[in-house]
Amino acid sequence: MEITVEDRHYPLVPRELLPAEMPRYPNVWFYMAQNLAPAFDDALDILFDLFERCLMYRVSWRAPFEGADGEAARDHWQPYALFNNPLLAHEHSMHLRYFFTPLKEQVFTVVTEKAYRCWAIASSVHFEPGGYVHYLSMETYPELETCPYCGRADKNVDFDDVYEKLRDPLGRELFIEGTINGQRIRDAFGRESIGLRDLAPKADTNFIKHIDTANGYFAPGVNSPQISCVFIRA
């Protein structure tokens, strides 16, 4: 199973090889070439550095959810308060769970201009309301649907599918592109959002060589609308 974009080929693994607790197929995959990361721990160090550069922190004070090996997050994104009910005012959070235990014993071959032996790390990222509003249902509090950042912009999406079809794609967009619905956002401290694509041209992170996105739902168990592949090499 693989994703192909133009002449680039990224191998994936079937859903059954990933943790059973994981509700949706990972929507961002990292491929670290062994010419930059000789050992798997080197690949993890690169990933953790990218989290920090995207203004994220690693969650270390509790066990990770959904069978993940670890988590990273960023809180206090884009406060919004224009509700009739002031108790619905909220900031936003981006949460990322990464998975490597089922992958770290394998070497994956990514083909771009040539074939590269790579380590792979899968991740699932989503964007959602923060604070106690996170626990409120749009179905019970329909005014939450009007939030321009995390609301139910597509009314054809069932409430049960909000994460799969709205919040996961928004999280992937923010992490990759640095935008929400095509627009930059800011955190509560005025800092503008940064995505992996912003880092790729910079001298100290120009090891990000390709970021490709393809449509999901192409195989059994691949229940993510879009999947991005990030290829990193020396």
C-alpha positions in Angstrom: 0.0 0.0 0.0 1.4 3.4 -0.9 0.7 7.0 -1.8 1.9 8.2 -5.1 2.2 11.9 -6.0 3.7 12.7 -9.4 6.9 10.5 -9.4 7.2 10.2 -5.6 6.2 7.0 -3.8 5.5 6.7 -0.1 4.9 3.3 1.5 2.2 2.9 4.1 1.1 0.0 6.3 -2.3 -1.6 6.6 -4.6 -0.5 9.3 -4.4 -3.8 11.1 -0.7 -3.3 11.9 -1.4 -0.2 13.8 -2.8 0.1 17.4 -6.3 -1.1 17.7 -7.2 1.8 20.0 -6.4 4.3 17.2 -9.8 5.6 16.0 -8.6 7.0 12.6 -5.8 6.2 10.2 -2.8 8.5 10.7 -3.1 11.6 8.6 0.6 12.8 8.6 3.5 10.4 7.9 7.2 11.2 8.4 9.9 9.5 6.4 13.4 10.1 7.7 16.1 9.0 5.3 18.9 7.1 6.9 21.5 9.4 5.3 20.3 12.0 7.8 19.1 9.7 10.6 21.3 6.6 10.7 19.5 5.3 13.8 15.8 5.4 14.7 16.5 7.5 17.7 18.0 10.1 15.4 14.7 10.2 13.5 12.8 10.8 16.7 15.2 13.7 17.6 14.4 15.4 14.3 10.7 14.9 14.8 10.8 16.5 18.3 12.8 19.4 17.0 10.2 20.0 14.3 7.5 20.0 17.0 9.2 22.8 18.8 9.7 24.8 15.7 6.0 24.6 15.0 5.3 26.0 18.5 4.3 22.6 19.9 5.3 21.0 23.2 5.6 17.3 24.0 3.0 15.9 26.5 4.9 14.1 29.3 2.7 14.3 32.4 0.3 11.5 31.5 0.3 8.4 29.4 -0.5 9.0 25.7 -4.0 8.2 24.4 -5.3 5.9 21.7 -2.3 3.5 21.7 0.1 6.3 20.8 3.8 6.2 21.7 3.7 9.9 22.6 1.9 13.2 22.1 2.6 16.8 21.2 0.2 19.7 21.5 -0.2 23.5 21.2 -2.8 25.4 23.2 -4.2 28.9 23.3 -4.7 29.2 19.5 -7.0 31.9 18.2 -9.5 32.9 20.9 -13.0 33.4 19.7 -15.8 35.0 21.7 -18.5 36.2 19.3 -21.3 34.0 20.7 -24.6 35.1 22.2 -23.8 32.8 25.1 -20.5 34.2 26.5 -19.8 30.9 28.3 -19.1 29.4 24.8 -16.1 31.7 24.3 -12.9 29.6 23.8 -9.4 29.2 22.5 -8.3 26.4 20.3 -5.8 23.5 20.6 -3.9 21.3 18.2 -3.1 17.8 19.4 -0.8 15.3 17.7 -0.3 11.6 18.6 2.6 9.8 17.1 3.1 6.1 16.6 6.3 4.2 16.0 6.4 0.9 17.9 4.8 -1.0 14.9 7.2 0.7 12.5 10.6 1.1 14.0 11.8 -2.4 13.2 11.1 -1.8 9.5 13.0 0.1 6.8 10.8 1.8 4.3 11.9 2.7 0.8 10.7 6.1 -0.4 11.2 6.8 -4.1 11.7 10.4 -5.3 14.6 11.2 -7.7 16.0 7.9 -6.4 15.2 5.3 -3.8 16.0 6.2 -0.1 16.0 3.8 2.9 13.9 5.5 5.6 12.5 5.3 9.0 8.8 6.0 9.2 6.8 7.6 12.0 3.0 8.0 11.7 1.0 10.7 13.4 -2.6 11.8 13.8 -3.3 15.5 14.3 -6.5 17.4 15.0 -7.6 20.9 15.8 -10.4 21.5 18.3 -11.9 23.9 20.9 -9.8 24.2 24.0 -10.7 24.4 27.7 -14.0 23.1 29.0 -15.7 23.9 25.7 -13.8 20.9 24.3 -16.2 18.7 26.3 -19.4 20.4 24.9 -21.3 18.8 22.1 -22.2 20.9 19.0 -25.5 19.0 19.0 -26.3 20.2 22.5 -24.8 23.7 22.0 -25.5 24.4 18.3 -24.1 27.9 18.5 -20.6 26.3 18.6 -21.2 25.4 14.9 -20.7 29.1 14.1 -17.1 29.3 15.2 -15.2 30.3 12.1 -12.2 28.2 13.2 -13.6 24.9 14.5 -17.3 25.1 13.7 -19.3 22.7 11.5 -18.7 24.6 8.3 -20.1 21.7 6.3 -23.6 21.0 7.6 -23.6 17.7 5.7 -21.1 16.3 8.1 -22.9 14.3 10.9 -22.0 15.2 14.5 -20.5 11.8 15.0 -18.1 12.5 12.1 -16.9 15.9 13.2 -13.4 14.7 14.1 -12.9 12.6 11.1 -14.2 15.0 8.5 -13.6 18.4 10.0 -11.2 18.6 13.0 -8.6 16.1 11.7 -8.3 17.9 8.3 -8.0 21.2 10.1 -5.3 19.9 12.3 -3.4 18.5 9.3 -3.7 21.8 7.6 -2.4 23.8 10.6 0.5 21.4 11.1 1.5 21.2 7.4 0.5 24.6 6.0 0.3 26.8 9.1 -3.2 27.9 8.3 -6.8 27.2 9.2 -9.2 27.3 6.3 -6.5 28.9 4.3 -5.8 31.8 6.8 -3.0 32.4 9.3 -4.1 32.3 12.9 -2.5 33.7 16.0 -2.2 32.4 19.6 -3.4 34.3 22.7 0.1 35.9 22.8 0.0 37.3 19.3 2.3 34.8 17.7 1.4 33.7 14.1 1.0 30.1 13.2 3.8 28.2 11.6 3.6 25.0 9.6 6.1 22.5 8.3 5.9 24.0 4.8 7.1 27.3 6.3 10.2 25.5 7.7 11.2 23.7 4.4 12.9 26.7 2.7 14.9 27.7 5.8 18.6 27.0 5.9 18.5 25.0 9.2 15.5 22.9 8.2 16.0 22.5 4.5 16.2 18.8 5.0 12.4 18.8 4.5 12.6 18.0 0.8 9.0 17.1 -0.1 5.6 17.5 1.5 2.9 15.8 -0.5 -0.8 15.3 0.3 -3.2 12.8 -1.2 -6.9 11.9 -0.7 -7.6 9.2 1.8 -10.3 6.5 1.9 -8.4 4.5 -0.7 -8.1 1.2 1.2 -9.9 -0.6 4.0 -9.3 1.1 7.3 -7.9 4.3 5.8 -10.6 6.4 7.3 -8.9 9.8 6.9 -9.9 12.3 4.3 -6.4 13.5 3.5 -3.0 12.1 4.3 0.2 14.1 4.1 3.7 12.6 3.6 6.8 14.5 4.8 10.1 13.3 3.3 13.3 14.3 5.1 16.8 13.6 3.9 20.3 15.0 3.9 
